């Protein structure tokens, strides 16, 4: 089987020689640790979504698209002291970041978000020009240099690299902030409806020229709308503000050659998952174990129409080979059943040694072939 055939067989619960081998990525602090433990960084590409062949990962191709503000806000340092730096980012947000532990732009803790560019209808209308669609959002000359290869591909093809096709809550939160958005659902509903409707049109029109030239295996909407104990938005609000737009977008993609639609959300989204499914979403990932997202339990709860990716507890990798193997064996029923592609439930943290990670990749390869 080629890589595309293998992916489609797993997604359709058909017999397969082995399950695809995917991973998300690694913290820069983890990479530094691994180099100190003997890893030669020049042997790897560090683009794990596309597939790190030297570690046995399978290839995926992501059609280049930019979903960020164009023109971007000019990034600017606003204040700085010994411990922190306060700056404006390309979305126009004001953030304060800890300096300690920062490696190649990756920090050990989340930034504190201080201010956001959209506060009302007037500021939203002023922001919209940064989200216009045009050729600058795509790879130059893609219709000449890429389409023939896409049409004869033997690997999964995806519209948009990770975190370019943003989900609706994520997009609105990036513009307004979590707390202001939570109030706006009640205090400024017209504004929130306009943001969601605009974003639906953006996602549709962004994909239209690509899907006129090729089919794709899937699109993934990045939608971190949950914390450990549940969503940050109620099912009622989700159904009112987001569900009809998500359903419209999913219908467009599937009617224009996109086979599957995935939602990427950390935390525990279970209260919202039935609405995802009603809108036509096929896949949920990465199934964060710290939020009790056990893929075996989720399969029993939601059935085979919801495919599952991820679900390997990254915390277990620090515990050593025996714990890793025992954890992976728990996933054998889903490997045998299909509709499941295991990977870590997020990027690899720096408490994981290079030796433990290599053991994990070796054992997972055996699991994917049904031999663990």
ChimeraX attribute file (.defattr): number of C-alpha atoms within 10 A of each C-alpha:
attribute: neighborCount
match mode: 1-to-1
recipient: residues
	/A:1	11
	/A:2	10
	/A:3	18
	/A:4	17
	/A:5	14
	/A:6	20
	/A:7	22
	/A:8	18
	/A:9	19
	/A:10	23
	/A:11	22
	/A:12	13
	/A:13	16
	/A:14	12
	/A:15	13
	/A:16	17
	/A:17	12
	/A:18	20
	/A:19	26
	/A:20	23
	/A:21	21
	/A:22	22
	/A:23	24
	/A:24	19
	/A:25	17
	/A:26	16
	/A:27	18
	/A:28	21
	/A:29	20
	/A:30	19
	/A:31	21
	/A:32	14
	/A:33	17
	/A:34	19
	/A:35	13
	/A:36	11
	/A:37	12
	/A:38	10
	/A:39	15
	/A:40	11
	/A:41	12
	/A:42	7
	/A:43	9
	/A:44	13
	/A:45	12
	/A:46	16
	/A:47	12
	/A:48	20
	/A:49	18
	/A:50	19
	/A:51	21
	/A:52	20
	/A:53	12
	/A:54	9
	/A:55	14
	/A:56	14
	/A:57	18
	/A:58	19
	/A:59	21
	/A:60	19
	/A:61	19
	/A:62	18
	/A:63	17
	/A:64	17
	/A:65	20
	/A:66	17
	/A:67	21
	/A:68	17
	/A:69	17
	/A:70	18
	/A:71	12
	/A:72	13
	/A:73	14
	/A:74	11
	/A:75	14
	/A:76	13
	/A:77	14
	/A:78	12
	/A:79	10
	/A:80	13
	/A:81	9
	/A:82	8
	/A:83	9
	/A:84	14
	/A:85	16
	/A:86	20
	/A:87	20
	/A:88	20
	/A:89	15
	/A:90	16
	/A:91	20
	/A:92	21
	/A:93	20
	/A:94	21
	/A:95	19
	/A:96	19
	/A:97	19
	/A:98	18
	/A:99	17
	/A:100	12
	/A:101	12
	/A:102	14
	/A:103	15
	/A:104	9
	/A:105	8
	/A:106	12
	/A:107	17
	/A:108	17
	/A:109	12
	/A:110	11
	/A:111	15
	/A:112	12
	/A:113	17
	/A:114	13
	/A:115	15
	/A:116	18
	/A:117	17
	/A:118	23
	/A:119	17
	/A:120	14
	/A:121	15
	/A:122	10
	/A:123	11
	/A:124	18
	/A:125	13
	/A:126	11
	/A:127	17
	/A:128	13
	/A:129	12
	/A:130	14
	/A:131	17
	/A:132	14
	/A:133	16
	/A:134	9
	/A:135	10
	/A:136	10
	/A:137	17
	/A:138	18
	/A:139	14
	/A:140	11
	/A:141	10
	/A:142	13
	/A:143	13
	/A:144	8
	/A:145	11
	/A:146	14
	/A:147	15
	/A:148	12
	/A:149	10
	/A:150	18
	/A:151	13
	/A:152	9
	/A:153	14
	/A:154	16
	/A:155	19
	/A:156	22
	/A:157	22
	/A:158	21
	/A:159	23
	/A:160	23
	/A:161	18
	/A:162	18
	/A:163	16
	/A:164	17
	/A:165	24
	/A:166	23
	/A:167	24
	/A:168	27
	/A:169	23
	/A:170	19
	/A:171	20
	/A:172	18
	/A:173	18
	/A:174	19
	/A:175	22
	/A:176	22
	/A:177	20
	/A:178	18
	/A:179	10
	/A:180	15
	/A:181	22
	/A:182	16
	/A:183	11
	/A:184	17
	/A:185	18
	/A:186	11
	/A:187	12
	/A:188	15
	/A:189	14
	/A:190	13
	/A:191	19
	/A:192	23
	/A:193	16
	/A:194	15
	/A:195	21
	/A:196	22
	/A:197	17
	/A:198	15
	/A:199	22
	/A:200	22
	/A:201	13
	/A:202	18
	/A:203	23
	/A:204	16
	/A:205	14
	/A:206	22
	/A:207	19
	/A:208	14
	/A:209	11
	/A:210	20
	/A:211	17
	/A:212	10
	/A:213	16
	/A:214	18
	/A:215	19
	/A:216	24
	/A:217	19
	/A:218	22
	/A:219	24
	/A:220	24
	/A:221	23
	/A:222	22
	/A:223	20
	/A:224	22
	/A:225	22
	/A:226	19
	/A:227	15
	/A:228	15
	/A:229	13
	/A:230	16
	/A:231	20
	/A:232	18
	/A:233	19
	/A:234	12
	/A:235	16
	/A:236	11
	/A:237	13
	/A:238	19
	/A:239	16
	/A:240	13
	/A:241	20
	/A:242	21
	/A:243	21
	/A:244	17
	/A:245	21
	/A:246	26
	/A:247	18
	/A:248	15
	/A:249	22
	/A:250	23
	/A:251	17
	/A:252	17
	/A:253	22
	/A:254	18
	/A:255	11
	/A:256	18
	/A:257	17
	/A:258	22
	/A:259	16
	/A:260	21
	/A:261	22
	/A:262	23
	/A:263	21
	/A:264	20
	/A:265	22
	/A:266	25
	/A:267	22
	/A:268	24
	/A:269	26
	/A:270	17
	/A:271	14
	/A:272	20
	/A:273	17
	/A:274	15
	/A:275	19
	/A:276	24
	/A:277	16
	/A:278	12
	/A:279	19
	/A:280	21
	/A:281	24
	/A:282	21
	/A:283	23
	/A:284	25
	/A:285	24
	/A:286	25
	/A:287	29
	/A:288	24
	/A:289	22
	/A:290	17
	/A:291	16
	/A:292	15
	/A:293	24
	/A:294	17
	/A:295	26
	/A:296	16
	/A:297	11
	/A:298	18
	/A:299	17
	/A:300	9
	/A:301	11
	/A:302	14
	/A:303	10
	/A:304	18
	/A:305	15
	/A:306	23
	/A:307	25
	/A:308	25
	/A:309	22
	/A:310	24
	/A:311	25
	/A:312	25
	/A:313	20
	/A:314	21
	/A:315	16
	/A:316	20
	/A:317	26
	/A:318	16
	/A:319	14
	/A:320	16
	/A:321	18
	/A:322	11
	/A:323	13
	/A:324	23
	/A:325	19
	/A:326	12
	/A:327	15
	/A:328	21
	/A:329	16
	/A:330	13
	/A:331	19
	/A:332	17
	/A:333	12
	/A:334	16
	/A:335	21
	/A:336	19
	/A:337	13
	/A:338	21
	/A:339	25
	/A:340	29
	/A:341	23
	/A:342	26
	/A:343	23
	/A:344	24
	/A:345	23
	/A:346	22
	/A:347	16
	/A:348	22
	/A:349	19
	/A:350	18
	/A:351	14
	/A:352	19
	/A:353	20
	/A:354	19
	/A:355	15
	/A:356	17
	/A:357	18
	/A:358	14
	/A:359	18
	/A:360	21
	/A:361	17
	/A:362	14
	/A:363	18
	/A:364	21
	/A:365	20
	/A:366	14
	/A:367	21
	/A:368	21
	/A:369	15
	/A:370	16
	/A:371	12
	/A:372	14
